[in-house]
Amino acid sequence: MRDMRRRKASKRRQELFRKYIKWGIAVILVFAIILVVGKVKKSDGSAEGTESVNAPELLSNMVVGTTDELNSSTEADNNGAEEVDKEVDYYVAHETDSTVRLGDEIDSGYAIVIDEETGEIVAEKNSRERMSPASMTKVLTVLVAAEHITEEQLDDTIVISQEAIDFAFSNGCSNAGFIAGETVTVRDLFYATILPSGGEAAGQLAMYVAGSTEAFADMMNEKLAELGCGETSHFTNCVGIYGEDHYSTVYDIAMIMKAAMDNEICRPVLSAHVYTTTLTEQNPEGLVCSNWFLRRIEDKMESGEVIGAKTGYVDQAGSCSTSLGQGENGKTYICVTGSASSSWACIYDHVYLYGTYGK
């Protein structure tokens, strides 16, 4: 009997041992699953001590200003790794063995013609040399403003300030014709800045966006750096007032023009031939704004079409213009010239350049 009881007791101990083993294995498996799931979550969430870096993706459409490079970079601090994603648009054009060196065939001292699709510099003349951009500056003015508002804000109303009127008058700027105390729309300011090159419109637009023309100039220089033009261009004002520290190159202006024509707010402004501002008590019929460059050159082009443009002039630098147009061959070009002897000489230079290189 004692032997039988011992065998039963031994059998129970063995059964209990096997149960403990089974429970132990089950517990270990549960912990293992928890650890695996935790690691997966950490790898997806960039856990402390890990670093996630996406290699830059260089898009294939390397045209003037549409070479988009998406950079994903990581910055680590003492509290762990923090992922910072940045999207940067670089606007570039390149010379080739076929790039033509322009000379006396044009009146302008500076020029560049760029194939928009390929980014090829088709022809150039002192295109990287410093020059005064004059009112071509205002292309960057509307671009910066457009990037800091929504399309809905175009219909917001603004009262023209005496400060904006004084800003234009004291700097000898051309004016659109707004009067202090007049209530206009933000859209009116965009068109009045470009078509008649209104200094008071540009000044009021800058104040609306940045609070002051000085703060807006800082924003303009930040944008120049984003476009890759920060080393060769520097703007001190939003209208193009001449100064030693206000300079650019026709190459940089071409990059700015491309960026502006890519912008949904700026493109229709730069392409408009005529625009009438809001009817107000001060201007009951509105102000009729005209882009004289577009209206004059359309009769001179034997073929092709200039789609958008902005002119400029200062005594110290002569006449200049930036334009985007289509040649007879159906290709789109960006053309910028500077330091022409007159506004008509500037227009005829663009006619010649489109007619010669757009065949």
Secondary structure, DSSP 4 states (H G I P E B T S, - for coil): -HHHHHHHHHHHHHHHHHHHHHHHHHHHHHHHHHHHHHHHHHHHTT-TT----PPPEE-S---BTTEEEEEEEEEEETTEEEEEEEEEEE-B-B--TT-EE--TTSS-SEEEEEETTT-BEEEEESTTS-B--GGGHHHHHHHHHHTTS-GGGGG-EEEPPHHHHHHHHHTT-------TT-EEEHHHHHHHHHSS--HHHHHHHHHHHHSSHHHHHHHHHHHHHHTT-TTT-B-SSSS---BTTBBB-HHHHHHHHHHHHTSTTHHHHHH-SEEEPPP-SSSTT--EEE-HHHHHHTTT-SSSEEEEEEEEEETTTEEEEEEEEE-TTS-EEEEEEEEESSHHHHHHHHHHHHHHH--
